[in-house]
């Protein structure tokens, strides 16, 4: 309920207006002069003041001055006679809300009071909105300051762009990584920071993604003598709309150098080990062939075991060399138009005796010819030999290994399936890691380096293909290899 304070020295006016306003639902306080009105304002909550222009002791002008000092938001309506309208207008210039002349109609009085109250409500709401806006601007400024401080303290470089690929935020680290010494304004073009079309393409694909679809992309790039790893992500609004991108750059030069040192070390050690081992194997072959004299059965057995062990070490060294070459991109490949159907047939023929010795049925289901792929013959032979060999090895109780080849759109599709021990879903992402081997009681007798599938993945990546794995414990495993078909224009 709103409270109206009525200040008038005429009792008739006070009583009449009080009855009228109370009938409209207002709470009414009355005062006989301005001084009493100001006293009530200080002690009671008042929403609007009706004040006679001229009263004994204190009139409307003095009351208006007192309200300005204590309650400037409180509206005051001047009550005046016809002869003093100009004085009432003067009071409005000094801050009164409105005036009403005696005698006045009841509907006119209630309308003016209602408007004054509405104005007060609107002014109060406006003040609240202004205060809220000021708080929000302050919070936004503080949050922006915090974010900039955090970004500036990061060791990794940070670039934030808007939808036009203009850089709107960057930190000192990215300036150092990009070799920029002159400060750049914001916003500025992405090309002012880094001229890499592949990275710009990633950012455009993020910006063009539909709502809720944009994902995180990463790539390695080179800037001068530095190697950088860039991770690009969308900046999303609450509704999922992409507002821009944020890219974090990490200097991986040191890691690249370490990786190169590791590859160089592996190659050096492998070469140094392979020559003496090959010589020892050759000498053992000479002895086992009887060229150095007759051997007793026990001696022959021991020497044969030694030759098998040396052969496994040579295979490990060869695998290490292959891995090192693939990782350092020094592996020599002569990619030519190749029909994989013939490669698969030769692989099956080569692996058939091994499969029979382990009671495994090995079958090939492929057309006489497949669409040509651009591939290195030696790499393809090693790729499918590794996959088929794995399928046989991990079918220790016998079973079926099937190699199926077909065409899927613009890709040649090869499946290598077995009915062996399979593996848990948690193991599938690890099988392409170097030296990783599945731990299972039935595979303890399987001899291997744990590098075969890592080599397979490297070969497929170098041929712009992909590999998928589907496996279930106790039900077997299926490897799916996809290689791009050689387009007619390239043949």
C-alpha angles and dihedrals in degrees: 000000000000121000121222121196113208116196115185133135092218112087092203091059092046095050096043095048091044093055092046096048094044089053087057091055101261127135107233130207120185134205131183095215144007096267092057089046092055090048091053091048090057094048104034134048106252127184102186137008127217107195132179112236096227122032136149116268095009133009136196096284092057091044089051091053091050092049091050089055098047109018110016093169093058111105118227123201116200120223111207144158125249092259095059101047092118089055090050090052088052088053090054090053087057093053110284113141098223143321136236125201128225126276096038135174119249094236090051091053095048091046093054092046091049092050092048090052092047090050090050091050091048092047091049091050090047090052090049091050091048091050091047090048090050090050091048092049090049092048090046091050091048092047091048089049091050092048093048091048092050093045092047091052094052117109090212120075117253128198122179119190135186125227091280090058091249115147108242098169134024137158134224091255093065090049089055094046092050093045093240115152100169115080113246125212124238124270100034137147120284089231089065087067105032132001101206115133094194091057091045088051090054091051092048091051090052091050093047094049116111121251113294093007102083110108140183119281129191137187142163119242139171128237112184107303092343128096112212133191112209125198114192123195135169124254104226133200120221091268093052095259114148109241098174143308139276121207124192117201121202123190106233096168091114091050091050090051091049090048091051091049089050092050092047091049093049092049093047094048093043092052091047091051099042097061098054092040091051089049092050091049091051091051091049090051090053091052094044091050088059095245090128096046138287120316130211117238092252092049091049091050093051094046091047090054090050091052091051091051092048090050091053089051091051090051090051091050091049090050091049090051091049092050092048092050093048093049093046090044089234095119109123112231129179101198110195134161103287136184106218093197090076092045090052093048092052091047092052091048090050094048097041097089091049092049092049091050089057094043092247123144109226118194137173122209109186138126120256089256135022129197109278120261128198101245147137111254096216092048092050091050091050092045096055094036089058094048095046092043090052092049091053094044094051093050095073095159094050123259139141131311114189127186111199123186128187143138122268111186108295093348135082106231120209123180122193108191133177136180094221134120097304122197143250120269090245091062097050097080091051101052094087092055116107115265093003114142130178112250110224132140091235094055100054091102093053109109116210147126100237089237101096098090092041088057090046091054092048092051093048092048091050088054093050092247136124138226130210130192129208117180139162125189109257093004102075139246136275124202116197117199120193120192125177117252115242106253117232092241089059096049 
